[in-house]
């Protein structure tokens, strides 16, 4: 019974040390996005095009449910069917 307790304590201790790690995230060139700079989640494709204009490129849907994307000069919009699920600002290109 004592061996079982020792093994349990050892396993818990090793598990705790095994997960203690960190990684730095490179945010160079990233800037905070203010409200209205990109389409909001839930907007329809028609409302995105009405507010932000025609995209530079439209990438055809893939998968199930179908996920497509529209690329603008400064951001990319991801759609599920015809609704925005995510929009991201493009990283500034370093010269």
DSSP file (Angstrom, degrees, kcal/mol; ACC not computed):
  #  RESIDUE AA STRUCTURE BP1 BP2  ACC     N-H-->O    O-->H-N    N-H-->O    O-->H-N    TCO  KAPPA ALPHA  PHI   PSI    X-CA   Y-CA   Z-CA
    1    1 A X     >        0   0    0      0, 0.0     4,-1.9     0, 0.0     5,-0.1   0.000 360.0 360.0 360.0 -39.0    0.0    0.0    0.0
    2    2 A X  H  >  +     0   0    0      1,-0.2     4,-2.3     2,-0.2     5,-0.2   0.885 360.0  52.8 -65.0 -38.4    2.9    2.4    0.8
    3    3 A X  H  > S+     0   0    0      1,-0.2     4,-2.5     2,-0.2    -1,-0.2   0.890 106.8  53.1 -63.5 -38.4    4.5    1.7   -2.6
    4    4 A X  H  > S+     0   0    0      2,-0.2     4,-2.2     1,-0.2    -1,-0.2   0.904 109.5  48.0 -64.0 -42.1    1.2    2.5   -4.3
    5    5 A X  H  X S+     0   0    0     -4,-1.9     4,-2.7     2,-0.2     5,-0.2   0.913 111.5  50.3 -63.3 -43.5    1.0    5.9   -2.5
    6    6 A X  H  X S+     0   0    0     -4,-2.3     4,-2.5     1,-0.2    -2,-0.2   0.916 111.6  47.9 -62.3 -43.3    4.6    6.7   -3.4
    7    7 A X  H  X S+     0   0    0     -4,-2.5     4,-2.5     2,-0.2    -1,-0.2   0.889 111.8  50.3 -64.7 -39.1    3.9    5.9   -7.0
    8    8 A X  H  X S+     0   0    0     -4,-2.2     4,-2.3     2,-0.2    -2,-0.2   0.932 112.5  45.8 -65.0 -45.5    0.8    8.0   -7.0
    9    9 A X  H  X S+     0   0    0     -4,-2.7     4,-2.4     1,-0.2    -2,-0.2   0.912 113.9  49.7 -63.2 -42.6    2.6   11.0   -5.5
   10   10 A X  H  X S+     0   0    0     -4,-2.5     4,-2.6    -5,-0.2     5,-0.2   0.906 110.2  50.4 -62.8 -42.8    5.5   10.5   -7.9
   11   11 A X  H  X S+     0   0    0     -4,-2.5     4,-2.2     2,-0.2    -2,-0.2   0.911 111.9  47.6 -63.6 -42.6    3.2   10.4  -10.9
   12   12 A X  H  X S+     0   0    0     -4,-2.3     4,-2.1     2,-0.2    -2,-0.2   0.910 112.6  49.1 -63.9 -42.4    1.4   13.6   -9.8
   13   13 A X  H  X S+     0   0    0     -4,-2.4     4,-2.0     2,-0.2    -2,-0.2   0.922 112.6  46.6 -64.7 -45.0    4.7   15.4   -9.3
   14   14 A X  H  X S+     0   0    0     -4,-2.6     4,-2.1     1,-0.2    -1,-0.2   0.878 110.9  53.5 -65.9 -36.9    6.1   14.3  -12.7
   15   15 A X  H  X S+     0   0    0     -4,-2.2     4,-0.9    -5,-0.2    -1,-0.2   0.896 108.4  49.5 -64.0 -40.2    2.8   15.3  -14.4
   16   16 A X  H  < S+     0   0    0     -4,-2.1     3,-0.5     1,-0.2     4,-0.4   0.908 114.0  44.6 -66.8 -41.7    2.9   18.8  -12.8
   17   17 A X  H >< S+     0   0    0     -4,-2.0     3,-0.7     1,-0.2    -1,-0.2   0.824 106.6  61.7 -71.7 -29.9    6.5   19.4  -13.9
   18   18 A X  H 3< S+     0   0    0     -4,-2.1    -1,-0.2     1,-0.2    -2,-0.2   0.755 106.3  44.7 -68.2 -24.4    5.9   18.0  -17.4
   19   19 A X  T 3< S+     0   0    0     -4,-0.9     2,-1.6    -3,-0.5    -1,-0.2   0.486  83.7 102.3 -99.0  -2.9    3.3   20.6  -18.2
   20   20 A X    <   +     0   0    0     -3,-0.7     2,-0.3    -4,-0.4    -1,-0.1  -0.610  54.0 114.3 -85.2  86.7    5.2   23.6  -16.9
   21   21 A X        -     0   0    0     -2,-1.6     2,-0.3     2,-0.0    -3,-0.0  -0.976  42.2-161.8-148.0 157.7    6.5   25.1  -20.1
   22   22 A X        -     0   0    0     -2,-0.3     2,-0.4     2,-0.0    -2,-0.0  -0.968   4.1-158.3-142.2 156.8    5.9   28.3  -22.0
   23   23 A X        -     0   0    0     -2,-0.3     2,-0.3     2,-0.0    -2,-0.0  -0.999  21.6-124.2-136.4 138.4    6.5   29.6  -25.5
   24   24 A X        -     0   0    0     -2,-0.4     2,-0.6     1,-0.0    -2,-0.0  -0.609  19.8-140.0 -81.8 141.7    6.8   33.2  -26.7
   25   25 A X        -     0   0    0     -2,-0.3     2,-0.8     2,-0.0    -1,-0.0  -0.907  13.7-132.8-104.0 122.4    4.4   34.4  -29.4
   26   26 A X        +     0   0    0     -2,-0.6    -2,-0.0     1,-0.2     0, 0.0  -0.645  32.3 168.4 -77.7 109.9    5.9   36.7  -32.0
   27   27 A X    >   +     0   0    0     -2,-0.8     3,-2.3     3,-0.1    -1,-0.2   0.156  21.5 143.4-107.6  16.8    3.5   39.6  -32.4
   28   28 A X  T 3  S+     0   0    0      1,-0.3     3,-0.1    63,-0.0    64,-0.1  -0.364  74.3  14.9 -60.0 131.1    5.8   41.8  -34.4
   29   29 A X  T 3  S+     0   0    0      1,-0.3    63,-0.9    62,-0.1     2,-0.3   0.333  99.2 122.2  86.2  -7.1    3.9   43.7  -37.0
   30   30 A X    <   -     0   0    0     -3,-2.3     2,-0.3    61,-0.1    -1,-0.3  -0.665  39.2-173.2 -89.4 144.1    0.5   42.9  -35.3
   31   31 A X        -     0   0    0     -2,-0.3    58,-0.1    -3,-0.1    -3,-0.0  -0.969  33.1 -94.3-133.1 150.1   -1.7   45.8  -34.2
   32   32 A X        -     0   0    0     -2,-0.3     2,-0.6     1,-0.1     0, 0.0  -0.308  39.0-129.6 -60.6 146.7   -4.9   45.7  -32.2
   33   33 A X        -     0   0    0     56,-0.0     2,-0.2     3,-0.0    -1,-0.1  -0.877  16.9-146.7-102.7 124.3   -8.0   45.7  -34.3
   34   34 A X    >   -     0   0    0     -2,-0.6     3,-1.9     1,-0.1     4,-0.3  -0.561  36.6 -83.4 -86.7 157.1  -10.7   48.3  -33.5
   35   35 A X  T 3  S+     0   0    0      1,-0.2    -1,-0.1    -2,-0.2     4,-0.1  -0.295 115.0  26.8 -58.5 135.3  -14.3   47.5  -33.9
   36   36 A X  T 3  S+     0   0    0      2,-0.4    -1,-0.2    -3,-0.1     4,-0.1   0.284  89.6 100.9  95.5 -10.4  -15.5   48.0  -37.5
   37   37 A X  S <  S+     0   0    0     -3,-1.9     2,-0.3     2,-0.1    -2,-0.1   0.777  92.0  24.3 -76.6 -25.5  -12.2   47.3  -39.2
   38   38 A X  S    S-     0   0    0     -4,-0.3    -2,-0.4    49,-0.1    49,-0.1  -0.912 101.3 -82.7-132.7 160.2  -13.2   43.8  -40.1
   39   39 A X        -     0   0    0     -2,-0.3     2,-0.2     1,-0.1    -2,-0.1  -0.306  48.1-117.3 -62.4 147.4  -16.6   42.1  -40.5
   40   40 A X    >   -     0   0    0      1,-0.1     3,-1.9    -4,-0.1    44,-0.3  -0.553  35.4 -89.9 -85.4 150.3  -18.3   40.9  -37.4
   41   41 A X  T 3  S+     0   0    0      1,-0.2    44,-0.2    -2,-0.2    -1,-0.1  -0.332 113.3  27.6 -56.8 134.2  -19.1   37.3  -36.7
   42   42 A X  T 3  S+     0   0    0     42,-2.6    -1,-0.2     1,-0.3    43,-0.1   0.238  83.9 136.4  96.5 -13.2  -22.5   36.4  -38.1
   43   43 A X    <   -     0   0    0     -3,-1.9    41,-2.6    40,-0.1    -1,-0.3  -0.343  55.8-116.9 -63.9 148.9  -22.6   38.9  -40.9
   44   44 A X  B  >  -A   83   0A   0     39,-0.2     4,-2.1     1,-0.1    39,-0.2  -0.465  20.1-114.4 -81.3 160.4  -23.9   37.6  -44.2
   45   45 A X  H  > S+     0   0    0     37,-1.7     4,-2.5     1,-0.2     5,-0.2   0.890 118.1  54.4 -59.9 -39.3  -21.7   37.6  -47.3
   46   46 A X  H  > S+     0   0    0      1,-0.2     4,-2.1     2,-0.2    -1,-0.2   0.900 108.5  47.5 -63.5 -40.7  -24.0   40.2  -48.9
   47   47 A X  H  > S+     0   0    0      2,-0.2     4,-2.2     1,-0.2    -1,-0.2   0.850 110.5  52.6 -71.2 -32.1  -23.6   42.5  -45.9
   48   48 A X  H  X S+     0   0    0     -4,-2.1     4,-3.1     2,-0.2     5,-0.4   0.941 111.9  45.3 -64.3 -47.0  -19.8   42.1  -45.9
   49   49 A X  H  X S+     0   0    0     -4,-2.5     4,-1.5     1,-0.2    -2,-0.2   0.872 113.1  51.4 -66.1 -35.5  -19.7   43.0  -49.6
   50   50 A X  H  < S+     0   0    0     -4,-2.1    -1,-0.2    -5,-0.2    -2,-0.2   0.907 119.2  35.1 -66.1 -41.9  -22.0   45.9  -49.1
   51   51 A X  H  < S+     0   0    0     -4,-2.2    -2,-0.2    -5,-0.1    -3,-0.2   0.878 132.9  24.7 -81.6 -39.1  -20.0   47.4  -46.2
   52   52 A X  H  < S-     0   0    0     -4,-3.1    -3,-0.2     1,-0.3    -2,-0.2   0.476 103.5-125.1-109.2  -4.3  -16.4   46.5  -47.3
   53   53 A X     <  -     0   0    0     -4,-1.5    -1,-0.3    -5,-0.4     2,-0.1  -0.226  52.9 -29.0  86.3 179.9  -16.8   46.2  -51.1
   54   54 A X  S    S-     0   0    0      1,-0.1     2,-0.0    -4,-0.1    16,-0.0  -0.459  71.4-115.9 -70.1 140.0  -15.8   43.3  -53.4
   55   55 A X        -     0   0    0     -2,-0.1    17,-0.2     1,-0.1     3,-0.1  -0.305  13.7-122.3 -72.9 161.3  -12.9   41.2  -52.1
   56   56 A X  S    S+     0   0    0     15,-2.1     2,-0.3     1,-0.3    16,-0.2   0.835  95.6   4.7 -68.9 -32.8   -9.6   41.0  -54.0
   57   57 A X  E     -B   71   0A   0     14,-1.5    14,-2.9     2,-0.0     2,-0.5  -0.993  60.8-150.6-152.3 146.8  -10.1   37.2  -54.2
   58   58 A X  E     -B   70   0A   0     -2,-0.3     2,-0.5    12,-0.2    12,-0.2  -0.989  15.0-153.0-118.8 124.3  -12.7   34.6  -53.3
   59   59 A X  E     -B   69   0A   0     10,-3.2    10,-1.3    -2,-0.5     3,-0.1  -0.860  26.8-112.1-100.3 128.5  -11.5   31.1  -52.4
   60   60 A X  E     -     0   0A   0     -2,-0.5     7,-0.1     8,-0.2    -1,-0.1  -0.121  39.2 -92.8 -58.9 150.9  -14.0   28.3  -53.1
   61   61 A X  E     -     0   0A   0      7,-0.1     2,-0.3     5,-0.1     7,-0.2  -0.316  42.7-172.1 -66.3 147.0  -15.6   26.4  -50.1
   62   62 A X  E   > +B   67   0A   0      5,-1.7     5,-2.5     3,-0.1     3,-0.1  -0.967  40.4  12.3-135.0 152.9  -14.0   23.2  -48.9
   63   63 A X  T   5S-     0   0    0     -2,-0.3     2,-0.4     3,-0.2    -2,-0.0  -0.126  91.9 -45.1  83.2-175.8  -15.1   20.6  -46.3
   64   64 A X  T   5S+     0   0    0      1,-0.2     2,-0.2     2,-0.1    -1,-0.1  -0.909 133.1  33.0-139.0 107.2  -18.3   19.9  -44.6
   65   65 A X  T   5S-     0   0    0     -2,-0.4     2,-0.3    -3,-0.1    -1,-0.2   0.457 115.3-113.3 -71.5 156.3  -19.6   22.3  -43.5
   66   66 A X  T   5 -     0   0    0     -2,-0.2    15,-1.8    -5,-0.1     2,-0.5  -0.459  33.3-166.7 -69.1 125.3  -18.3   24.3  -46.4
   67   67 A X  E   < +BC  62  80A   0     -5,-2.5    -5,-1.7    -2,-0.3     2,-0.3  -0.958  12.1 171.5-113.8 124.0  -15.7   26.9  -45.3
   68   68 A X  E     - C   0  79A   0     11,-1.9    11,-2.9    -2,-0.5     2,-0.4  -0.774  15.5-147.5-122.2 170.0  -14.7   29.6  -47.8
   69   69 A X  E     -BC  59  78A   0    -10,-1.3   -10,-3.2    -2,-0.3     2,-0.4  -0.997   6.0-152.9-142.1 149.0  -12.7   32.8  -47.5
   70   70 A X  E     -BC  58  77A   0      7,-2.5     7,-2.8    -2,-0.4     2,-0.5  -0.970  17.5-147.1-116.2 133.7  -12.6   36.2  -49.0
   71   71 A X  E     +BC  57  76A   0    -14,-2.9   -15,-2.1    -2,-0.4   -14,-1.5  -0.901  17.6 178.6-108.5 125.0   -9.3   38.0  -49.2
   72   72 A X        -     0   0    0      3,-2.8   -17,-0.1    -2,-0.5   -18,-0.0  -0.630  45.7 -96.8-109.9 173.4   -9.1   41.8  -48.9
   73   73 A X  S    S+     0   0    0     -2,-0.2     3,-0.1     1,-0.2    -1,-0.0   0.888 120.1  19.6 -59.9 -41.1   -6.0   44.0  -48.9
   74   74 A X  S    S+     0   0    0      1,-0.1    16,-2.7    15,-0.1     2,-0.3   0.540 128.2  22.5-111.2  -8.8   -5.8   44.2  -45.1
   75   75 A X  E     - D   0  89A   0     14,-0.3    -3,-2.8     2,-0.0     2,-0.4  -0.967  59.2-133.5-153.3 166.7   -7.8   41.3  -43.8
   76   76 A X  E     -CD  71  88A   0     12,-2.6    12,-2.5    -2,-0.3     2,-0.4  -0.982  16.9-153.5-126.7 137.4   -9.2   37.9  -44.6
   77   77 A X  E     -CD  70  87A   0     -7,-2.8    -7,-2.5    -2,-0.4     2,-0.4  -0.939   4.2-154.5-115.4 132.3  -12.8   36.8  -43.9
   78   78 A X  E     -CD  69  86A   0      8,-3.4     7,-3.0    -2,-0.4     8,-1.4  -0.904  12.9-165.0-107.6 133.0  -13.8   33.2  -43.3
   79   79 A X  E     -CD  68  84A   0    -11,-2.9   -11,-1.9    -2,-0.4     2,-0.5  -0.895  19.4-156.5-117.3 144.3  -17.4   32.0  -44.0
   80   80 A X  E >  S-CD  67  83A   0      3,-2.6     3,-2.0    -2,-0.4     2,-0.4  -0.991  85.1 -38.1-112.4 118.0  -19.4   29.0  -43.1
   81   81 A X  T 3  S-     0   0    0    -15,-1.8   -13,-0.1    -2,-0.5    -2,-0.1  -0.563 127.7 -30.9  57.2-116.7  -22.1   28.8  -45.7
   82   82 A X  T 3  S+     0   0    0     -2,-0.4   -37,-1.7    -3,-0.1     2,-0.4   0.169 118.9  95.4-114.9  19.1  -22.9   32.6  -46.1
   83   83 A X  E <  S-AD  44  80A   0     -3,-2.0    -3,-2.6   -39,-0.2     2,-0.2  -0.901  77.0-113.8-114.7 139.3  -22.1   33.7  -42.6
   84   84 A X  E     + D   0  79A   0    -41,-2.6   -42,-2.6    -2,-0.4    -5,-0.3  -0.492  34.1 170.2 -66.5 128.8  -18.9   35.2  -41.2
   85   85 A X  E     -     0   0A   0     -7,-3.0     2,-0.3     1,-0.4    -6,-0.2   0.600  67.5  -3.2-109.6 -22.0  -17.2   32.9  -38.6
   86   86 A X  E     - D   0  78A   0     -8,-1.4    -8,-3.4   -46,-0.1    -1,-0.4  -0.960  52.5-164.7-166.6 148.0  -13.9   34.7  -38.3
   87   87 A X  E     - D   0  77A   0     -2,-0.3     2,-0.4   -10,-0.2   -10,-0.2  -0.994  12.7-170.1-138.7 134.9  -12.0   37.7  -39.7
   88   88 A X  E     - D   0  76A   0    -12,-2.5   -12,-2.6    -2,-0.4     2,-0.4  -0.962  22.1-124.7-128.4 143.3   -8.3   38.3  -39.3
   89   89 A X  E     - D   0  75A   0     -2,-0.4   -14,-0.3   -14,-0.2     2,-0.1  -0.679  35.5-114.5 -82.7 135.9   -6.0   41.2  -40.0
   90   90 A X        -     0   0    0    -16,-2.7     2,-0.2    -2,-0.4    -1,-0.1  -0.418  31.1-108.8 -69.7 144.7   -3.1   40.4  -42.3
   91   91 A X        -     0   0    0     -2,-0.1     2,-0.2     1,-0.1   -61,-0.1  -0.505  37.2-106.4 -71.1 139.3    0.4   40.8  -40.8
   92   92 A X        -     0   0    0    -63,-0.9     2,-0.3    -2,-0.2    -1,-0.1  -0.481  36.0-115.8 -66.7 136.3    2.4   43.7  -42.1
   93   93 A X        -     0   0    0     -2,-0.2     2,-0.3     1,-0.1    -1,-0.1  -0.587  25.5-130.9 -74.9 129.1    5.1   42.6  -44.5
   94   94 A X              0   0    0     -2,-0.3    -1,-0.1     1,-0.1    -3,-0.0  -0.614 360.0 360.0 -80.6 142.1    8.6   43.3  -43.2
   95   95 A X              0   0    0     -2,-0.3    -1,-0.1     0, 0.0    -2,-0.0   0.449 360.0 360.0 -97.7 360.0   10.9   45.0  -45.6
